Amino acid sequence: MGTFSFDIVSEYDKAEMNNIYAKTEREIDNRYDFKGSPAGIEWLGDKKGLKIIGSNEWQIDAVIDIVRKKLAAREVSSKVLDLSKPVAESNLKATKEVPFIEGLDQDRAKKITALIREKFPKVKPQIQGESVRVTSGSKDELQAVMAAVRAADFDFVTSFTNYH
């Protein structure tokens, strides 16, 4: 009997993020309450996040709310958004950088491996760089691990790759 494995990663679909960006931009342009204001959205760096622009923190929150609705409509978790950075205000304009969360750092990987070890003692989770490799002699057990990870309420996105 062989062993089976898959990797748990934290990544987002770049094509979906392009769609969400375009749809958010369109809604901002069409919203009456944003007319004549600096409300807008720009890419951060190499499309690794969004720069939200508004006249104040309220408007920034309104734009973030639009982004969340667009994510939900395309079945993308809003956990991909890192909302921890503060709003910067200057020259009657406010901006907020919202990087996308990608990759499992040590803390996130440890949360996943702890959950798996607690619920599935026969399954072997192993941290490998920015992913967690999960191995087992049973495909059914791996399916159960996937279901448990999906059900866990982590504060970051998880997805599965390299199923063997």
C-alpha positions as CSV (number, residue, x, y, z in Angstrom):
1,M,0.0,0.0,0.0
2,G,1.4,3.4,-1.0
3,T,1.2,6.8,0.7
4,F,-0.8,9.7,-0.5
5,S,-0.1,13.4,0.0
6,F,-1.2,17.0,-0.8
7,D,0.1,20.4,0.1
8,I,-1.8,23.1,1.9
9,V,-0.9,26.6,0.6
10,S,-2.2,30.2,1.1
11,E,-2.5,31.8,-2.3
12,Y,-5.0,33.7,-4.4
13,D,-6.2,33.6,-8.0
14,K,-4.5,36.5,-9.8
15,A,-7.1,36.5,-12.7
16,E,-9.9,36.7,-10.2
17,M,-8.2,39.6,-8.4
18,N,-8.0,41.4,-11.8
19,N,-11.8,40.9,-12.3
20,I,-12.5,42.1,-8.8
21,Y,-10.3,45.2,-9.3
22,A,-12.1,46.1,-12.6
23,K,-15.6,45.6,-11.2
24,T,-14.7,47.7,-8.1
25,E,-13.3,50.4,-10.2
26,R,-16.5,50.5,-12.3
27,E,-18.7,50.6,-9.2
28,I,-16.7,53.5,-7.8
29,D,-17.0,55.4,-11.1
30,N,-20.8,54.9,-11.1
31,R,-21.6,55.7,-7.4
32,Y,-23.3,59.0,-7.0
33,D,-22.0,59.5,-3.4
34,F,-18.4,59.3,-4.7
35,K,-18.8,61.9,-7.5
36,G,-16.3,64.7,-7.2
37,S,-14.3,62.9,-4.5
38,P,-10.9,61.3,-4.7
39,A,-12.5,57.8,-4.1
40,G,-10.6,55.2,-6.1
41,I,-8.5,52.1,-6.2
42,E,-5.0,51.4,-7.5
43,W,-2.7,48.4,-7.7
44,L,0.0,48.0,-5.1
45,G,3.4,47.2,-6.5
46,D,3.3,44.1,-8.8
47,K,-0.5,43.6,-8.3
48,K,0.3,42.2,-4.8
49,G,-2.5,44.3,-3.2
50,L,-4.7,47.3,-3.5
51,K,-4.3,51.0,-2.6
52,I,-7.6,52.3,-1.5
53,I,-8.1,56.1,-1.9
54,G,-10.8,58.3,-0.4
55,S,-11.4,61.7,1.1
56,N,-11.6,60.2,4.6
57,E,-11.6,57.0,6.6
58,W,-15.3,56.5,6.0
59,Q,-14.9,56.6,2.3
60,I,-12.0,54.1,2.5
61,D,-14.2,51.8,4.5
62,A,-17.0,52.2,1.8
63,V,-14.5,51.2,-1.0
64,I,-13.2,48.2,1.1
65,D,-16.9,47.2,1.5
66,I,-17.3,47.2,-2.3
67,V,-14.2,45.1,-2.7
68,R,-15.5,42.6,-0.1
69,K,-18.8,42.3,-2.0
70,K,-17.0,41.7,-5.3
71,L,-14.9,39.0,-3.6
72,A,-18.0,37.3,-2.2
73,A,-19.8,37.5,-5.6
74,R,-16.8,35.6,-7.2
75,E,-16.6,33.2,-4.2
76,V,-13.2,34.5,-3.1
77,S,-12.6,34.7,0.6
78,S,-12.1,38.3,2.0
79,K,-9.4,36.7,4.2
80,V,-7.1,37.4,1.3
81,L,-7.1,41.1,2.3
82,D,-4.6,42.2,4.9
83,L,-6.5,45.1,6.5
84,S,-3.9,45.7,9.3
85,K,-2.2,48.8,7.9
86,P,-3.5,52.2,9.2
87,V,-5.2,54.8,7.0
88,A,-2.8,57.6,6.0
89,E,-4.3,61.0,5.7
90,S,-2.7,64.0,4.0
91,N,-3.7,66.9,1.7
92,L,-7.5,66.3,2.2
93,K,-7.0,62.7,0.9
94,A,-6.8,59.4,2.7
95,T,-5.1,56.2,1.5
96,K,-4.9,52.7,2.9
97,E,-2.6,49.9,1.6
98,V,-4.3,46.5,1.5
99,P,-1.8,43.8,0.6
100,F,-3.0,40.4,-0.4
101,I,-2.1,37.6,2.0
102,E,-0.1,35.0,0.2
103,G,2.2,32.2,1.6
104,L,2.2,30.5,4.9
105,D,4.6,32.0,7.4
106,Q,5.8,29.8,10.3
107,D,3.0,30.9,12.6
108,R,0.2,30.1,10.1
109,A,1.8,26.8,9.1
110,K,2.1,25.8,12.8
111,K,-1.6,26.6,13.3
112,I,-2.5,24.2,10.5
113,T,-0.1,21.4,11.7
114,A,-1.4,21.7,15.3
115,L,-5.0,21.3,14.1
116,I,-4.1,18.2,11.9
117,R,-2.0,16.6,14.7
118,E,-4.8,17.1,17.2
119,K,-7.6,15.7,15.0
120,F,-5.7,13.1,12.9
121,P,-2.9,11.4,14.8
122,K,-2.1,9.0,12.0
123,V,-1.6,11.7,9.4
124,K,1.8,13.3,9.0
125,P,1.9,17.1,8.5
126,Q,5.2,18.7,7.6
127,I,6.1,22.4,7.1
128,Q,8.0,22.9,3.8
129,G,8.8,26.5,3.2
130,E,5.5,28.3,2.6
131,S,3.4,25.2,2.5
132,V,2.4,22.2,4.6
133,R,2.8,18.8,3.1
134,V,0.3,16.3,4.5
135,T,0.9,12.5,4.0
136,S,-1.1,9.5,4.9
137,G,-1.7,5.9,3.8
138,S,-5.4,6.6,3.5
139,K,-7.0,8.8,0.8
140,D,-10.1,9.0,3.0
141,E,-8.1,10.4,5.9
142,L,-6.6,13.0,3.6
143,Q,-10.1,14.0,2.5
144,A,-11.1,14.3,6.1
145,V,-8.1,16.5,6.8
146,M,-9.1,18.8,3.8
147,A,-12.6,19.1,5.2
148,A,-11.3,19.9,8.7
149,V,-8.9,22.6,7.3
150,R,-11.7,24.1,5.2
151,A,-14.0,24.1,8.3
152,A,-11.3,25.7,10.6
153,D,-11.7,29.4,10.9
154,F,-8.2,30.5,10.1
155,D,-7.6,34.3,9.5
156,F,-6.0,33.5,6.2
157,V,-6.9,31.7,2.9
158,T,-6.1,28.0,2.5
159,S,-6.1,25.9,-0.6
160,F,-4.8,22.5,-1.6
161,T,-2.3,21.6,-4.4
162,N,-0.2,18.6,-5.5
163,Y,-2.6,15.9,-4.6
164,H,-0.9,12.5,-5.1
